[in-house]
Amino acid sequence: MKNLWEVIANIWIELHPDRIEYMAKKIMKINTAQDLISTSFKQGLNVKNELLLKLKNAWEDEPKISPNEIAAALRTASITSYNSIKRQGLIELVWSGPSTDLVSIRHTEQVLKEVIDSARKRLFIVSFVAYELPSIVSSLNNAISRKVKIDILLEVSHEQGGRVNNDSIKVMKEIIPSLNIYVWDQYENKPTDQFLGAVHPKCAVSDGEVAFIISANLTKAAMEQNMELGVLIKDGKVPEKLDLHLDALITIGIIKKV
């Protein structure tokens, strides 16, 4: 019987919960394991033939197990795995650049817009620089119209002692005056020749529920032309911890509002 449960466990690894539910409903209508490979059963179900064959063979070794019990086992495995994944967080790689067909391609700009558009109460964005992003600015303005509180941490320009030529803070303030822009408070009362760090992380966190951690800056080139890599995390502890961490940087005064 152990082999049967292992096959069922592999099915929930392979299939989306909706497909498993479809499969469970079909199994409840058949009589024997042999019926698993019938054409009427496979119609509309995206299951590899070898997966069905493994289930059929394992089930035939346990003839006392009823179709209803198989269906129930599939549903239980599916629900358990879904809840486990939700607690840990759903993770998706986001790659912008040349394709190899091994990793799905999604433009960084597209995913960032999704994160911004998902915000209901609060959005926190961190970037080294920010300019020439009309589509992102449009999404930010839409979020503001939904009364979303938007905080953004940026690197200051050379003129203020920072590490970038472009004054992204001035640009963003002019484009979206209602943004809460923050800087790393490390420049006051420091010798001009002292080496200082830079705001180099790039991320966006929506409501502490969705986090997009990326290599790309908020620039047109990074969004549309560069080879960039990111990780989109939904649910779980990571988005919440990152959101709390960024908020704590404000609370203890490491970053300050401009």
C-alpha positions as CSV (number, residue, x, y, z in Angstrom):
1,M,0.0,0.0,0.0
2,K,3.0,2.3,0.6
3,N,3.6,2.4,-3.2
4,L,0.0,3.5,-3.8
5,W,0.4,6.5,-1.4
6,E,3.7,7.4,-2.9
7,V,2.2,7.5,-6.4
8,I,-0.6,9.7,-5.1
9,A,1.9,12.0,-3.4
10,N,3.7,12.3,-6.8
11,I,0.5,13.3,-8.5
12,W,-0.1,16.3,-6.2
13,I,3.5,17.4,-6.9
14,E,2.9,17.2,-10.6
15,L,-0.7,18.6,-10.9
16,H,-2.5,21.8,-10.0
17,P,-5.2,21.4,-7.3
18,D,-7.9,22.1,-9.8
19,R,-6.7,19.2,-12.0
20,I,-6.5,16.9,-9.0
21,E,-10.1,17.8,-8.2
22,Y,-11.2,17.0,-11.7
23,M,-9.3,13.7,-11.5
24,A,-10.9,12.8,-8.2
25,K,-14.4,13.4,-9.6
26,K,-13.7,11.2,-12.5
27,I,-12.3,8.4,-10.3
28,M,-15.5,8.4,-8.3
29,K,-17.4,7.5,-11.4
30,I,-15.3,4.5,-12.4
31,N,-15.3,0.9,-11.1
32,T,-11.8,-0.5,-11.5
33,A,-8.2,0.6,-11.8
34,Q,-8.3,-0.5,-15.5
35,D,-10.8,2.3,-16.2
36,L,-8.1,4.9,-15.4
37,I,-6.6,4.5,-18.9
38,S,-9.8,4.8,-20.8
39,T,-10.2,7.5,-23.3
40,S,-13.3,9.0,-21.6
41,F,-11.3,9.4,-18.4
42,K,-8.4,11.2,-20.0
43,Q,-10.4,13.6,-22.0
44,G,-9.9,17.1,-20.7
45,L,-7.3,16.1,-18.1
46,N,-3.7,17.2,-18.5
47,V,-2.0,14.1,-17.0
48,K,1.1,12.3,-18.3
49,N,0.2,8.8,-19.5
50,E,3.0,7.3,-17.3
51,L,1.5,9.0,-14.2
52,L,-1.9,7.4,-14.9
53,L,-0.2,4.0,-15.6
54,K,1.7,4.2,-12.3
55,L,-1.5,4.9,-10.4
56,K,-3.3,2.1,-12.2
57,N,-0.6,-0.4,-11.4
58,A,-0.3,0.6,-7.8
59,W,-4.1,0.5,-7.4
60,E,-4.3,-2.9,-8.9
61,D,-1.9,-4.2,-6.2
62,E,-4.4,-3.0,-3.6
63,P,-7.8,-4.1,-5.1
64,K,-9.6,-3.6,-1.8
65,I,-9.1,0.2,-2.0
66,S,-12.3,1.7,-3.5
67,P,-12.5,4.5,-6.1
68,N,-14.0,6.8,-3.4
69,E,-10.9,6.1,-1.2
70,I,-8.5,6.9,-4.0
71,A,-10.4,10.2,-4.7
72,A,-10.4,11.1,-1.0
73,A,-6.6,10.4,-0.8
74,L,-6.0,12.6,-3.8
75,R,-8.0,15.5,-2.4
76,T,-6.4,15.2,1.1
77,A,-2.9,15.3,-0.4
78,S,-3.9,18.2,-2.6
79,I,-5.3,20.3,0.3
80,T,-2.4,19.5,2.6
81,S,0.2,20.4,0.1
82,Y,-1.6,23.6,-0.9
83,N,-1.8,24.8,2.7
84,S,1.9,23.9,3.3
85,I,2.9,25.8,0.2
86,K,0.8,28.8,1.2
87,R,2.4,28.9,4.7
88,Q,5.9,28.8,3.1
89,G,5.1,31.1,0.2
90,L,4.6,30.6,-3.5
91,I,7.9,31.4,-5.3
92,E,8.3,32.2,-8.9
93,L,11.5,33.0,-10.8
94,V,11.3,36.1,-13.0
95,W,13.8,36.3,-15.8
96,S,14.1,39.2,-18.3
97,G,16.5,38.7,-21.2
98,P,17.5,35.9,-23.7
99,S,15.5,32.8,-23.4
100,T,16.7,29.2,-23.0
101,D,13.2,27.6,-22.7
102,L,14.3,26.3,-19.3
103,V,13.0,29.3,-17.3
104,S,9.8,31.1,-18.2
105,I,10.3,34.7,-19.4
106,R,8.4,37.5,-17.8
107,H,9.4,41.1,-18.1
108,T,10.4,42.6,-14.8
109,E,8.3,45.7,-15.6
110,Q,5.2,43.5,-16.0
111,V,5.6,41.7,-12.7
112,L,6.5,44.9,-10.8
113,K,3.2,46.5,-12.1
114,E,1.3,43.4,-10.8
115,V,2.8,43.9,-7.4
116,I,1.9,47.6,-7.4
117,D,-1.6,46.9,-8.7
118,S,-2.1,44.3,-5.9
119,A,-1.5,46.8,-3.1
120,R,-4.5,47.7,-1.1
121,K,-3.1,49.6,1.9
122,R,0.7,49.9,1.7
123,L,3.5,49.6,-0.8
124,F,7.2,49.8,-0.1
125,I,9.8,50.1,-2.9
126,V,13.6,50.1,-2.7
127,S,15.8,51.0,-5.6
128,F,19.3,52.5,-6.3
129,V,17.9,54.9,-9.0
130,A,14.5,55.6,-10.6
131,Y,13.7,57.4,-13.8
132,E,12.1,57.1,-17.3
133,L,9.3,54.7,-16.2
134,P,6.0,56.0,-17.4
135,S,4.1,52.7,-17.0
136,I,5.4,52.2,-13.4
137,V,4.5,55.9,-12.6
138,S,1.0,55.2,-14.0
139,S,0.6,52.2,-11.7
140,L,1.9,54.2,-8.7
141,N,-0.6,57.0,-9.4
142,N,-3.4,54.4,-9.6
143,A,-2.3,53.0,-6.3
144,I,-2.4,56.5,-4.8
145,S,-5.9,56.9,-6.1
146,R,-6.9,53.8,-4.2
147,K,-5.5,55.5,-1.1
148,V,-2.5,53.1,-0.9
149,K,0.4,54.5,1.2
150,I,3.6,54.4,-0.9
151,D,7.0,54.5,0.7
152,I,10.1,54.5,-1.5
153,L,13.8,54.3,-0.5
154,L,16.3,55.7,-3.0
155,E,20.0,56.5,-3.1
156,V,20.9,60.2,-2.9
157,S,22.8,61.9,-5.7
158,H,26.4,62.9,-5.7
159,E,25.4,66.5,-4.8
160,Q,24.0,65.1,-1.5
161,G,27.0,62.8,-0.9
162,G,25.5,59.8,-2.5
163,R,26.6,57.4,-5.2
164,V,24.5,58.3,-8.3
165,N,24.7,61.1,-10.9
166,N,20.9,61.4,-11.4
167,D,18.8,62.9,-8.7
168,S,16.1,60.3,-8.6
169,I,14.6,61.8,-5.5
170,K,14.0,65.1,-7.1
171,V,12.6,63.4,-10.3
172,M,10.2,61.2,-8.3
173,K,9.0,64.1,-6.1
174,E,8.2,66.2,-9.2
175,I,6.3,63.4,-10.9
176,I,4.5,62.0,-7.9
177,P,4.4,64.6,-5.1
178,S,2.5,62.4,-2.6
179,L,5.2,59.7,-2.5
180,N,6.9,59.2,0.9
181,I,10.6,59.2,-0.2
182,Y,13.2,58.0,2.2
183,V,17.0,58.1,2.2
184,W,19.7,56.3,4.2
185,D,20.7,58.8,6.9
186,Q,24.5,58.3,6.8
187,Y,25.7,61.5,5.1
188,E,25.3,64.1,7.8
189,N,28.4,65.1,9.8
190,K,30.6,62.6,7.9
191,P,33.9,63.5,6.3
192,T,33.6,63.9,2.6
193,D,36.5,61.5,1.9
194,Q,35.0,58.7,4.1
195,F,33.7,55.7,2.1
196,L,30.0,55.2,2.7
197,G,27.7,52.5,1.7
198,A,24.9,52.7,-0.9
199,V,21.2,51.8,-1.1
200,H,21.7,48.8,-3.4
201,P,18.8,46.4,-2.7
202,K,16.0,46.4,-5.2
203,C,12.6,45.2,-4.1
204,A,8.9,45.9,-3.8
205,V,6.6,44.7,-1.0
206,S,2.8,44.9,-1.2
207,D,0.8,44.8,2.1
208,G,3.4,42.5,3.6
209,E,1.9,39.7,1.4
210,V,3.7,39.9,-1.9
211,A,7.5,40.6,-2.3
212,F,9.4,41.1,-5.5
213,I,13.1,40.9,-5.0
214,I,15.0,41.9,-8.1
215,S,18.3,42.8,-9.6
216,A,16.8,45.6,-11.7
217,N,16.8,49.3,-10.9
218,L,13.7,51.4,-11.6
219,T,14.8,52.4,-15.0
220,K,13.6,51.9,-18.5
221,A,16.7,50.0,-19.5
222,A,16.5,47.7,-16.5
223,M,12.8,47.0,-17.1
224,E,12.9,46.5,-20.9
225,Q,16.4,45.8,-22.2
226,N,18.7,44.4,-19.5
227,M,19.3,40.8,-18.5
228,E,17.7,40.8,-15.0
229,L,16.6,38.2,-12.5
230,G,14.0,38.4,-9.7
231,V,12.1,36.3,-7.3
232,L,8.4,36.9,-6.8
233,I,7.1,35.6,-3.4
234,K,3.4,35.4,-2.5
235,D,2.2,34.7,1.0
236,G,4.4,33.0,3.6
237,K,6.7,34.7,6.1
238,V,9.2,36.4,3.7
239,P,7.0,39.3,2.5
240,E,5.9,40.0,6.0
241,K,9.4,39.9,7.4
242,L,10.7,42.2,4.7
243,D,7.9,44.6,5.2
244,L,8.5,44.7,8.9
245,H,12.2,45.2,8.4
246,L,11.8,48.1,6.1
247,D,9.3,49.7,8.5
248,A,11.7,49.2,11.4
249,L,14.4,51.1,9.5
250,I,12.1,54.1,9.5
251,T,11.1,53.6,13.2
252,I,14.7,53.5,14.5
253,G,15.8,56.3,12.2
254,I,18.2,54.5,9.9
255,I,16.3,55.8,7.0
256,K,14.6,59.2,7.1
257,K,11.9,60.9,5.0
258,V,13.0,63.6,2.6
